């Protein structure tokens, strides 16, 4: 067996060195907290079903999430899928078939199914990784300071996160320091609101001109909002709860390692 030598010239065996943990429950950085925790695979798959990419956002897998969300926005508009869904919901199936673009709709199916399947599969795997990481109980850095921001681990109120998300999408995620998702959701929602002409519709509604308000609304873009809002509220609320649990685990580990056992007998 090979030995390593320290500065005093004494040999140390690799078996005597502290083992480096293979997994950690979370990673704290300036812009977010990447965290492993138990998730219901069916819930994640449902959000991917409601809007491709949202399930991957819940997993903090930003690269595939942004690709899938961008593809959803592009291909859905080209296929006029939301308008087709709207006509189907009101029972006008002939009109639904007329507005749908078959050539773009066929391209939509593959990426849609991949989003659901991949988010479910990955959630099952990440749950297993969390069990192993929780057993290792690796150290988590609870404070990060950098040129852009300061992030630290503390408890947040879930209902406050949800209320900020109700007022302005993205602010609830900023409250729990999910800056990347918060910034993306804020910009994405503004894009959808302007595409649907919601600010203009609100203006006409405040003036009492409800017919004009109804006329300016673009239904293809408006149909995105229910899925977006439901995801924002749920994710901000659950993220706050899981961050609180992580904070308790990190503090518990620190106290176990740095404070003596309560039954320790002081020397006389």
C-alpha positions in Angstrom: 0.0 0.0 0.0 1.3 3.4 -0.9 1.9 6.0 1.8 1.8 9.8 1.7 4.3 11.9 3.5 3.6 15.0 5.5 5.8 18.0 6.2 7.4 16.3 9.2 8.6 13.4 7.1 6.2 10.9 8.7 4.2 8.6 6.6 0.4 8.4 6.7 -1.7 5.7 5.3 -4.7 6.6 3.0 -6.8 4.5 5.3 -6.1 6.9 8.2 -7.0 10.0 6.2 -10.6 11.3 6.5 -12.8 10.1 3.7 -14.0 12.7 1.3 -17.8 12.5 0.9 -19.0 11.4 -2.5 -22.3 13.3 -2.3 -23.7 16.4 -0.6 -27.3 17.4 0.1 -26.9 20.9 -1.2 -24.5 23.5 -2.8 -24.7 27.1 -1.7 -23.6 29.8 -4.2 -24.2 33.4 -4.8 -27.2 32.9 -7.1 -29.1 29.9 -5.7 -29.0 26.8 -3.5 -28.8 23.6 -5.5 -30.5 21.0 -3.2 -31.4 17.4 -3.1 -34.6 16.4 -1.4 -37.4 14.0 -1.8 -39.8 14.9 -4.6 -42.9 13.0 -5.8 -42.0 11.8 -9.3 -45.6 12.1 -10.4 -45.8 15.8 -9.2 -42.7 16.6 -11.2 -44.0 14.7 -14.3 -47.3 16.6 -13.9 -45.6 20.0 -14.2 -43.7 18.7 -17.2 -47.0 17.7 -18.6 -48.5 21.1 -17.9 -45.5 23.0 -19.3 -42.4 21.2 -20.7 -39.3 22.3 -18.8 -41.0 23.2 -15.5 -40.3 19.7 -14.0 -36.6 20.2 -14.8 -36.7 23.7 -13.2 -37.9 22.0 -9.9 -34.8 19.8 -10.0 -32.5 22.8 -10.5 -31.5 21.4 -13.9 -31.4 24.8 -15.6 -29.8 23.8 -19.0 -32.4 21.3 -20.1 -35.2 23.3 -18.5 -34.4 26.5 -20.5 -34.0 24.5 -23.7 -37.4 22.7 -23.2 -39.2 26.0 -22.2 -37.8 27.8 -25.2 -38.8 25.0 -27.5 -42.3 24.9 -26.0 -42.7 28.6 -26.6 -41.6 28.4 -30.2 -43.3 25.2 -31.3 -46.5 25.9 -29.5 -46.9 29.2 -31.2 -46.1 27.8 -34.6 -48.6 25.0 -34.1 -51.2 27.3 -32.5 -51.7 24.5 -30.0 -53.1 26.8 -27.2 -55.8 28.1 -29.5 -56.7 24.5 -30.5 -56.9 23.6 -26.8 -59.2 26.6 -26.2 -61.6 25.6 -29.0 -61.6 22.0 -27.8 -62.5 23.1 -24.3 -65.5 25.0 -25.5 -66.6 22.1 -27.7 -65.8 23.6 -31.1 -63.7 20.7 -32.5 -64.0 21.7 -36.1 -62.5 25.1 -35.4 -59.8 23.5 -33.3 -58.8 21.3 -36.3 -58.7 24.3 -38.6 -56.3 26.4 -36.4 -53.8 23.6 -35.7 -50.8 23.3 -37.9 -50.2 19.6 -38.5 -46.6 19.9 -39.6 -45.6 21.7 -36.5 -47.8 19.7 -34.2 -46.0 16.5 -35.2 -42.7 18.0 -34.1 -44.2 19.0 -30.8 -45.1 15.4 -29.7 -41.6 14.0 -29.3 -40.1 16.8 -27.2 -43.3 16.9 -25.1 -43.1 13.1 -24.2 -39.3 13.4 -23.6 -39.9 16.2 -21.0 -42.4 14.1 -19.0 -40.4 10.9 -19.2 -37.0 12.5 -18.4 -38.3 14.5 -15.4 -40.0 11.4 -13.9 -37.0 9.2 -14.4 -34.5 11.8 -13.1 -36.6 12.4 -10.0 -36.6 8.7 -9.1 -32.8 8.7 -9.5 -32.3 11.9 -7.5 -34.4 10.6 -4.6 -32.0 7.6 -4.4 -29.0 10.0 -4.5 -30.6 12.0 -1.7 -30.9 8.9 0.6 -27.2 8.3 0.1 -26.2 11.9 0.6 -28.3 12.2 3.7 -26.5 9.1 5.2 -23.1 10.6 4.4 -24.2 13.8 6.1 -21.5 15.9 4.4 -20.7 19.4 5.5 -22.6 22.2 3.9 -21.2 25.7 3.6 -23.9 27.9 5.1 -22.5 31.3 4.1 -21.2 32.5 0.7 -20.1 36.1 -0.1 -19.1 37.2 -3.6 -18.9 40.1 -5.9 -22.5 39.7 -7.0 -24.4 38.7 -4.0 -24.3 37.3 -0.4 -26.2 34.1 0.3 -26.6 32.5 3.7 -28.7 29.7 5.1 -31.7 30.7 7.2 -35.4 30.0 7.5 -38.0 31.5 5.3 -41.8 31.6 5.6 -43.5 29.5 2.9 -46.7 31.6 2.9 -44.6 34.8 2.4 -42.9 33.2 -0.6 -46.2 32.3 -2.1 -47.8 35.7 -1.5 -44.9 37.5 -3.3 -45.3 35.1 -6.2 -49.0 36.0 -6.4 -48.3 39.7 -6.5 -45.4 39.5 -9.1 -44.2 36.2 -10.5 -40.5 35.6 -9.7 -40.4 37.6 -6.5 -41.3 34.6 -4.3 -38.2 32.8 -5.8 -36.0 35.8 -5.1 -37.3 35.7 -1.5 -36.0 32.2 -1.1 -32.8 33.2 -3.0 -33.4 31.2 -6.1 -32.1 34.1 -8.2 -31.7 32.3 -11.5 -35.2 30.9 -11.5 -36.6 34.1 -10.1 -35.0 36.3 -12.8 -36.0 33.9 -15.6 -39.6 33.6 -14.4 -39.9 37.3 -14.1 -38.7 38.0 -17.6 -40.6 35.1 -19.1 -43.9 36.1 -17.5 -43.4 39.7 -18.7 -42.9 38.3 -22.2 -46.1 36.2 -22.0 -48.2 39.1 -20.5 -47.1 41.4 -23.3 -47.7 38.8 -25.9 -51.3 38.3 -24.6 -51.8 42.1 -24.3 -52.8 41.8 -20.7 -51.5 45.3 -19.6 -53.6 46.8 -22.4 -56.7 44.7 -21.4 -56.3 45.8 -17.8 -56.2 49.5 -18.9 -59.5 49.1 -20.9 -61.1 47.2 -18.0 -60.2 50.0 -15.6 -61.8 52.5 -18.0 -65.0 50.3 -18.1 -64.5 49.3 -21.8 -64.8 45.6 -21.3 -65.6 44.8 -24.9 -62.4 46.4 -26.1 -60.5 44.7 -23.3 -61.8 41.3 -24.5 -61.0 42.2 -28.1 -57.3 43.0 -27.5 -56.5 39.8 -25.6 -54.4 37.3 -27.6 -55.7 33.9 -26.5 -52.7 31.9 -27.8 -50.5 33.7 -25.3 -53.0 34.0 -22.5 -53.4 30.2 -22.3 -49.8 30.0 -21.1 -50.5 31.8 -17.8 -52.5 29.2 -15.8 -49.6 26.7 -16.0 -47.0 29.3 -15.3 -48.8 30.7 -12.3 -49.6 27.4 -10.7 -46.0 26.3 -11.0 -44.7 29.5 -9.6 -46.9 29.3 -6.5 -46.2 25.7 -5.8 -42.4 25.8 -6.4 -41.9 28.9 -4.3 -43.9 27.4 -1.4 -42.2 24.0 -1.5 -38.7 25.5 -2.0 -39.2 27.5 1.2 -40.2 24.4 3.2 -37.3 22.4 1.9 -34.8 25.2 2.6 -36.0 25.3 6.2 -35.5 21.5 6.5 -32.0 21.9 5.1 -31.2 24.7 7.5 -32.2 22.5 10.4 -30.1 19.6 9.2 -27.1 21.9 8.7 -27.4 23.4 12.2 -27.9 20.0 13.7 -24.8 18.6 12.1 -22.8 21.7 13.3 -24.0 21.3 16.9 -23.2 17.6 17.0 -19.6 18.2 15.9 -18.8 21.3 17.8 -20.6 20.9 21.2 -20.0 18.1 23.7 -22.5 15.4 24.5 -25.1 16.4 27.1 -24.1 13.4 29.3 -20.4 14.4 29.4 -19.1 14.3 32.9 -16.9 17.3 33.9 -13.7 16.4 35.7 -13.7 17.1 39.4 
